[in-house]
Amino acid sequence: MSADTILFFALLFVAIAIAGATAFVIFWPLTLVHVRDRQPGIGAELGTGNFLKPSALWWLLRGGYRSVRDPALSGLATPARISLLVIFLGLSLAGLLWLLSLVAGA
């Protein structure tokens, strides 16, 4: 496989990460507004200014919202969680392919 082909797929993974970021920017604020309005206990746990707060993102990644039996919260938080995982996966794979292109190009 040539370095150009590897870099093409790396760029494709960056595009996938951008698509994940788009979905994240849609669903995560909706989730946070739902938590603020209907789940004050979770809102207090997450704190204020929690859009990119590591503890709030970790709560999302570990599925902390599943402990609350709120289908509307799950309906908003699950796509936010999946999109965050897509961002991490896409950027990780793009980085690995970039490193592979450096090795293959040498």
N, C-alpha and C positions, 0 to 999 in steps of 0.2 A: 504494500500500500504506500503510495507516495505521500510526501509531506503536504502537498496541496490538498489531497483528498482528506487527510487527517484534519487539516485546518478547516476545511469545509464543514466537516461534521462537528468540530469544536464550535464553529460559528452557529451551526444549527442548534446545538445545546444552549448557547447563549440566547438564541431566539426563544427557545422553550422556557428558559428562566424569565425572560421578559414577559412572556404570556402568563407565567405564574405570578409575576409581580403585579400585572394588571388585575388578575383575579383577586389577589391579596388586598390590593388597594380598594377594591369594591366590597369584599365581604368582611374584612377585619373591622373597619369602622362601623359597619352595620351591627356586627357582633358586640362591639363595645357600647354602642348606643342602647342596644337591647339589654345588656348587662346593667348599664347605668339606670335605665328606666324600670326594669322589672326584676332585677336580681341584685338588690343593694348589698347583700352579704358578700357576693363575689366581687362587686364593685369596690367594696372596702378592702377586700383581700388584694386586689390588683393595684389599688391606689390610683392617683391622678396622673395624667400625662403618660398613659400607658400604651400609646400606639407602637412605639419601638422599644419599650422598656423590656429588658431581658427577662425579668421575672414573669411579665405578662405573656411574652412570646413562648417562654418555657411552659407556662400553664396551657397555652394553646397546643403546643407540640405534644405534650404528654396526655392531652385529652382531658384536662381537668373539668371541662364543661360537661362531661358525661356523668359526673356524680350528681348533677342536678337533673331531675326528671322534667326537663322543659324541652318539648319537641321543637319549639321555635328557636331556642338557643342552639340546639344541635343542628338544626337546619341552616343556621348562619355560620356557626363555628366550624362545622365539618369542611365546607368548601374553603374556608380560610386556612384551615390546617393543611389540607391537601395542596393548596397553592403555595404555602410556605415550604412544604416538603419538595414541591416541584422546583422552586427557586434554588434550594440547597442542592438538590440532585443535578439540576441542569448546570449550575456553576461548577460543581465538583467534577462532573464528567467533562465539561469544556476545559477545565484546568488540567485534567489528566491527559486529554487528547493534545493539548498544547505542549505539555511536557513530552509526550510521545513524538510529536512532530519535531521537537528539538533533537531528540535522539535519532529519529529516522533521517533528518536532514543532515546530520553530521557524518 
